[in-house]
């Protein structure tokens, strides 16, 4: 079920929880608003793939919030620093030049079979 978050008070709610707020300027005489503060400033939110907290779409990068993205980057840094020496890192850097990490798997698999 789609979740929404109020931009004014931060309340997280489901679509069915929206309340009708009288609004004379609106064609129907009302607008839908936040169940907590009645504001009509609410937007869809999405869950982070890792922590499962809710965020506005622009606060996610490929489905991850900034905090979780930082944790993933730190884990990668730790792995690279503990598993490879400097000459191995230079080699990896040379074969990754301009290659996305997701394409790296295919590149390595092709090297194994060659």
C-alpha positions as CSV (number, residue, x, y, z in Angstrom):
1,X,0.0,0.0,0.0
2,X,1.3,3.5,-0.9
3,X,2.4,5.7,2.0
4,X,2.4,9.4,2.2
5,X,4.3,11.9,4.4
6,X,3.1,15.4,5.3
7,X,5.7,18.0,4.4
8,X,4.6,20.3,7.3
9,X,4.4,18.0,10.3
10,X,6.2,14.8,9.1
11,X,3.2,12.5,9.7
12,X,3.4,9.2,7.8
13,X,0.0,7.8,6.7
14,X,-1.8,5.7,4.2
15,X,-3.9,7.1,1.3
16,X,-7.2,6.0,3.0
17,X,-6.3,8.1,6.1
18,X,-6.4,11.4,4.1
19,X,-9.1,13.8,5.5
20,X,-11.3,16.2,3.7
21,X,-10.4,19.8,4.5
22,X,-12.8,22.6,3.6
23,X,-11.4,24.8,0.9
24,X,-13.6,27.4,-0.7
25,X,-11.2,28.1,-3.6
26,X,-11.3,24.4,-4.7
27,X,-13.9,23.2,-7.2
28,X,-15.3,20.5,-4.9
29,X,-15.2,22.8,-1.8
30,X,-12.6,20.7,-0.1
31,X,-9.1,19.3,-0.5
32,X,-7.5,16.1,0.9
33,X,-5.1,16.7,3.7
34,X,-2.9,15.2,6.4
35,X,-4.8,13.3,9.1
36,X,-2.7,15.0,11.8
37,X,-2.4,18.7,10.8
38,X,-4.9,18.9,7.8
39,X,-2.2,20.3,5.5
40,X,-2.5,19.6,1.8
41,X,1.3,19.5,1.5
42,X,1.9,15.8,1.4
43,X,3.7,13.5,-1.0
44,X,4.4,9.8,-1.7
45,X,7.2,8.2,0.1
46,X,9.3,5.1,-0.6
47,X,11.2,2.7,1.6
48,X,15.0,2.5,1.6
49,X,16.0,-1.0,0.4
50,X,18.3,-1.5,3.4
51,X,16.8,0.2,6.5
52,X,13.2,0.1,5.3
53,X,12.5,3.7,6.5
54,X,10.4,6.0,4.4
55,X,11.9,8.8,2.3
56,X,10.8,11.2,-0.5
57,X,12.0,9.9,-3.8
58,X,14.6,12.6,-4.2
59,X,16.2,11.5,-0.9
60,X,17.0,8.0,-2.3
61,X,19.8,7.0,-4.6
62,X,19.0,3.8,-6.5
63,X,16.6,3.0,-3.6
64,X,19.0,3.7,-0.8
65,X,19.0,6.6,1.7
66,X,22.1,8.6,2.3
67,X,22.9,6.9,5.6
68,X,22.6,3.4,4.1
69,X,24.6,4.5,1.0
70,X,27.4,5.7,3.3
71,X,27.4,2.3,5.2
72,X,27.6,0.4,1.9
73,X,30.5,2.6,0.7
74,X,32.3,2.0,4.0
75,X,31.8,-1.7,3.7
76,X,33.3,-1.7,0.2
77,X,36.2,0.5,1.4
78,X,36.9,-1.9,4.3
79,X,36.7,-4.9,1.9
80,X,39.0,-3.4,-0.6
81,X,41.5,-2.3,2.0
82,X,41.7,-5.6,3.8
83,X,41.6,-8.0,0.8
84,X,43.9,-6.3,-1.7
85,X,47.4,-4.8,-1.5
86,X,48.3,-1.6,-3.4
87,X,49.6,-3.3,-6.6
88,X,46.4,-5.4,-6.7
89,X,44.4,-2.2,-6.3
90,X,46.3,-0.6,-9.2
91,X,45.4,-3.6,-11.4
92,X,41.7,-3.4,-10.4
93,X,41.8,0.4,-11.0
94,X,43.2,-0.2,-14.5
95,X,40.6,-2.8,-15.5
96,X,37.8,-0.7,-14.0
97,X,38.7,2.4,-15.8
98,X,35.3,3.8,-17.0
99,X,33.5,0.5,-16.1
100,X,30.6,0.5,-13.7
101,X,30.9,-2.0,-10.8
102,X,27.8,-3.8,-12.0
103,X,29.6,-4.5,-15.3
104,X,32.7,-5.6,-13.5
105,X,31.2,-9.0,-12.6
106,X,30.7,-9.8,-16.3
107,X,34.2,-8.6,-17.1
108,X,35.7,-10.9,-14.4
109,X,33.5,-13.9,-15.4
110,X,34.7,-13.5,-19.0
111,X,38.3,-13.4,-17.7
112,X,37.9,-16.7,-15.8
113,X,36.6,-18.5,-18.9
114,X,39.2,-17.2,-21.2
